[in-house]
């Protein structure tokens, strides 16, 4: 399971819990919470704790009298903040639920991908008809992408990718691009990336060709994403 990179800090609760503390005590407490989030527990050793918070042991011992009330000892004999571990469990449960949803959604999209495969990708018929087919395929791929921007420019970029024999997408460019989008969605879910930080569709398919980074991406868990439709 992906390791949550960040935790929620409830400002009102934190402020109320530390209202009677001075700034140094708040800083010590926050450093200990950060260390626990990364390492899952705190050492049961005052010297080690004083190093974590960048204080002498003598000074830390005086502050620890108050701050220690926020921590308990776990079964292994290490200090933990119970609220922090509750937040970790909540995030892990959420990530796991999203992963399972992603697998189910991926299976549905895989069915759509199979439906797009033709014996020969090169559209048959006159030039006008070919252009329409390329537009339809490109629009399908565009609609599957999680952060859609610059629609017509992006679709034009996708059409160029479908026609280009040198980009590694042939002989099944539509399925490979759809699976590449699925791979990116898996990457976003696994790393809990906020919507505002997603790569926009134009940069993914067009100007920066970021799709190449995810063509061979292997999710931590889930279905095989290789091209099975050739």
N, C-alpha and C positions, 0 to 999 in steps of 0.2 A: 504494500500500500504506500502511496506517495506520502512523504513526510510534510505536514503542514508547515509552510515557511513563516507564518505569522499567526498571532493570536489577537482576539478582540480584547481591547481594554475598555471597560465600562467606566467612563469618566466620572459619572456621579457616584458610583459605588467606591471607586478608588479614592476620590476626594473625601468622601465621608469617612472611610476607613483610616485615612491618614491626616485628618483635619487637625489633630493635636500634635502632629510631628513637625520637627524642623526640616529644612530643606536637605540637610545631610542625611537624615534618617530616611526621608523619601527616596533619595538617590540610592542609598544602600539597598533598600527594599526592592526598588525597580531593577537594579543590577542582579540581585538574587533571582528575581522572577525570570529575567531574560536568560540567565544561565540555566535555570531549571527547564525552560521551554526547549532549549537546544539540547540539553543533556538528560532530561527527564527526571533528574533528581539532584540534590545538593549533598556534598560530602558532609559527613558527621565529624567534622574537625574544624575547630575555630581558627586554626592557623590557615587552613586551606580556604575557608570562607573569607577571612580577612584579605587574602590575596585576590580573591575574585572581585572584591569591592574596592581594592586599591587603598587599604588602610592598614595601619599597624595593628598587631593583635591586641595591644593594650587598649587602643581607642575603640576597636571593633567590639571588644568584650562589653564595654559600657553601653554601646548602642544595641548590641544583641539582646540585652535584657528585655527591651521593649519589642524589638522586631521579631524575636523568636516566637512570640505568641501567634504569629501568622503562619507558622509552619508546624508540621507534625512529623513523626518518624514512621516511615513505611516498614513493611515486613523485612526488607533487606537491611534495615538499620540506617537508611539515608533520610535526610530531611526533604519534605515536599510541601508545597502549598496546595491544599485540596482543591480550591477553586480553579487553579491553573490546570490540574489534571482533569477536572470536569470539562473544562473548555477544550482540552486536547481530545477527549473522548467524543465530544459533540462534533468537532471538526472531522475526526476520522470516520465517524458514522455517516456524516453528510457526504464525504468524499466517496465512501464505499457505495452509498445509494446512487450517487451520480455516475459512478463507474458502471454499475449494473444497468442503469437506465441507458447509458451510452452503448453498452453491448446490445441491448434490445433494439435501440434505435439504429445501430449499425447493421443489424440483420435486416431491418426493413429497407434501409437504403441499399443494401446489397441486392435486394430483389429488384429495386429500381435500376441499379447498374446493369444487372443481367438483361433487363428488358431493353436497354439501350444498345446492346451489342448486335452488330449486323455481320453477315458473312464477310463483307468487305466494307471497311470504314468509308472509303472514298465514295461520296454520294454519286449516284447515277443520274442521268438526265441532262437537261440543258443547264447553261451557266446560271440562269436566274433561279432555277430550282435548287441547285447546289448551294447557292448563297443562303437560301431560306433554311435549308437543312442545317448548315453550319450555324446559323443564327439560333435555331431551336436548340441545338446541342449546347452551344455556349451559354444560352439563357438558363438551361437546366443546371449547368455547373455553377453559374453565378448565383442562382437561387439557393443552392445548397451551402453557400459560404456564410459563415456566421457574422461577418461585419461587412455589409455591402455598401460600397461607395462608388461614385463616378460610374454609374451603370453602363452607359453606352461605351465609354472608353474601356472599361474592364471587359465587356463582352467582345469588343474588337481585339483586345489583347488575347483573350481566350481563343478566338477564331484563328489568330496567327499561330498559337501553340498547337492547335489541332492540325494545322496544315504543315507545320515544320517537321521534316523528317529527321532532324539532327538533335532533337531535345530529349530523346530516349523514351518518348511516350508511345510510339508505334510498337506493335500493330494495333493496340487497343487504347487510343488516346483518351476517349471519353471515360471509360471505366477507371483508367489510371488516374485521371485528374479527380474524379469523384472520390476515389479511395485516398488520394493525397489529402483532399479536404477532410475526410474522415480522420486521417492520421493527425492532422492539425487540431481537430476538435478533441481527440483523445489527449493530445499534448496539453491543450488548454485546461481540460478537466483535471488531469493528473497534477498540474502545477498550480491549480486554483487561480488562474489569471483573470483579472477583472476585465469587463467588456471594454473599458476605455483604453486598455493596453493591447488589445488585439490588433494584429496586422490587418490593415484595410485591404479590400479586395483588389484594388488597383496595384498596390505594392506586392501583393501575393502573386497575382497572375501576370502583371505587366512590368512596370518600370524596374522594380528590384528583383523580380523573378524569385520571390521567397519560397515559392512552392517547391523548389528543388531541395530545400532543407528537410522537407517532410515526405518526399517520395518513398524513401526507404526507412522511415521512422517506424520503430517497433514499440508499440504500447507496452507498459509494464505488465498488464494483464489484458486478456481479451482475445477476440477472434483473430485469425491470421489475416493480414491485410495484403498479401501478395496478389498479383494479378492472375486470377484463375480463369480468365475469360478469353484467352487467346485461342 
